[in-house]
Amino acid sequence: MNVPGTWAGLFSAEWGEDTHARELMKRFSPIALTKANTPVQYLRTLADVLASLIVLTGAEEARAAATPLVPLCAAGIEQAGGLFDSVDPPRVALQVLSFVNAAEACGAAQGLVQASPAKAWLEALAKKVKKLDDVLLYRCGLVALCLGEPDLAAKLVGGGKLPETLTPGERFGFNVQGFVRYLATAMKVGAPSEAVRPAWESFVEGFPKKKAADQVSWSDLLWAARAYFVGVEGRPVARVGESLHALVKPD
């Protein structure tokens, strides 16, 4: 069965992604807790699972699922940093960080992303962008936005220096690079949320098709939601998950 290209399809009982996410969290969380000295493997595996649970079921259920794993997050970030210069470091580190972001977005954790060495990771990657694929760089750009670093986000996704003004109401369809740069510009110039909302809503609207094409992940959507809801609208991080769920849940 192909990945649905619509929100109705992603929420459908026939597709059953919410049920699958529940089962994976239930299956792997107890194992992760018995492997507390090596949390990276399980946190990176569960990052997208937790993100999908937040989007499809809401923050309350996701928070209950994530809370037992929160004590592993700090050690997971530290270990991921230690792996940064070996194996497939950017993906490992960002997947672990994405789990932590999801935990914060549903209110199970707080302050860990901002306290992490993620900015240093991204600055290191920004020096070798030509060696990295676009999908990874776009994810890095979203993370940079969530760290309050719009210029770093622009450097990661490319396209040159950010414009000094924002054109209100733009939409970017499948152009993730353009969307990241637009949010970065919005943050830098302090644009009102009404000017930026059409770009955000079009990104959300197009997410199922982008996901079906393997261009973005559930974790990417959650990073984008944090960048918009916190960085542009000024909402608390802990409200990001519920805000996103309310936006995408079919009537």
Residue pairs with C-beta under 8 A, 6 or more apart in sequence:
1 15
2 212
3 208
3 211
3 212
4 10
4 12
4 15
4 208
4 212
5 208
5 209
5 212
6 208
6 209
7 207
7 208
7 248
7 250
8 250
9 15
9 208
10 17
10 56
10 208
10 211
11 18
11 56
11 249
11 250
17 52
17 56
18 52
18 53
18 56
18 57
21 49
21 50
21 52
21 53
21 56
21 57
22 53
22 57
22 61
22 65
24 46
24 49
25 46
25 49
25 50
25 53
25 65
26 65
28 42
28 45
28 46
28 49
29 42
29 46
29 65
29 68
29 69
31 42
32 39
32 42
32 43
32 46
32 69
32 72
33 68
33 69
33 72
35 41
35 42
36 71
36 72
36 75
37 75
38 79
39 72
39 73
39 75
39 76
39 79
39 96
40 76
40 79
40 80
40 83
40 92
40 96
42 69
42 72
43 69
43 72
43 73
43 76
43 95
43 96
43 99
43 100
44 80
44 92
44 95
44 96
44 99
46 69
46 99
47 95
47 96
47 98
47 99
47 102
47 219
48 95
48 98
48 217
48 218
48 219
50 62
50 65
50 66
50 99
50 102
50 103
50 106
51 98
51 102
51 217
51 218
51 219
51 221
51 222
52 218
53 61
53 62
53 65
54 62
54 102
54 105
54 106
54 222
54 241
54 244
54 245
55 218
55 221
55 222
55 241
55 244
55 245
55 248
56 245
57 245
58 241
58 242
58 245
59 105
59 106
59 107
59 238
59 239
59 241
59 242
59 245
60 106
60 242
62 102
62 106
62 108
62 241
63 106
63 107
63 108
63 241
66 102
66 103
66 106
66 108
66 109
67 108
69 99
69 103
70 103
70 108
70 109
73 99
73 100
73 103
73 109
73 112
74 112
76 96
76 99
76 100
77 96
77 97
77 100
77 112
77 116
77 117
79 96
80 92
80 93
80 96
80 97
81 93
81 117
81 121
83 89
83 92
83 93
84 90
84 92
84 93
84 121
84 124
90 121
90 125
90 132
90 136
90 140
91 136
93 118
93 121
94 121
94 136
94 139
94 140
94 143
95 219
97 113
97 116
97 118
97 143
98 219
98 222
98 223
100 109
100 112
100 113
100 116
101 113
101 143
101 146
101 219
101 222
101 223
101 226
102 219
102 222
102 241
103 109
103 112
104 110
104 111
104 112
104 113
104 237
104 238
104 240
105 222
105 225
105 226
105 237
105 238
105 240
105 241
105 244
106 238
106 241
106 242
107 238
107 239
107 241
110 237
110 238
113 146
113 147
114 147
118 143
118 147
119 144
119 147
119 149
119 152
122 140
122 143
122 144
122 147
122 149
122 152
122 156
123 152
125 132
125 137
125 140
125 156
126 140
126 152
126 155
126 156
129 137
129 155
129 156
129 158
132 140
134 177
135 214
135 215
135 216
137 156
137 157
137 158
138 157
138 176
138 177
138 180
138 216
138 220
139 217
139 219
139 220
139 223
140 153
140 156
140 157
141 153
141 154
141 156
141 157
141 177
141 180
141 184
142 153
142 180
142 220
142 223
142 224
142 227
143 223
144 150
144 152
144 153
144 156
144 184
145 153
145 180
145 183
145 184
145 187
145 223
145 227
145 231
146 223
146 226
146 227
146 230
146 231
148 187
148 231
150 162
150 183
150 184
150 185
150 187
150 188
151 162
151 184
151 188
153 180
153 181
153 183
153 184
154 160
154 161
154 162
154 180
154 181
154 184
157 176
157 177
157 180
157 181
158 177
159 177
159 178
159 181
162 181
162 184
162 185
162 188
163 185
164 189
165 185
165 189
166 182
166 185
166 186
166 189
166 191
166 195
166 196
168 191
168 194
168 195
168 196
169 195
169 198
169 199
170 182
170 198
170 199
171 198
171 199
171 202
172 178
172 179
172 182
172 199
172 202
172 203
173 202
173 206
174 206
174 209
174 210
174 215
176 203
176 210
176 215
176 216
179 199
179 203
179 224
182 196
182 199
183 196
183 199
183 200
183 224
183 227
183 228
183 231
183 232
185 191
186 195
186 196
186 231
186 232
187 227
187 231
187 232
191 232
193 232
193 233
196 228
196 232
200 224
200 228
200 232
201 247
203 224
204 221
204 244
204 247
204 248
207 216
207 221
207 248
210 216
211 217
211 218
211 221
221 244
222 240
222 241
222 244
225 240
225 241
225 243
225 244
226 237
226 240
229 235
229 239
229 240
229 243
229 244
230 236
230 237
230 240
235 243
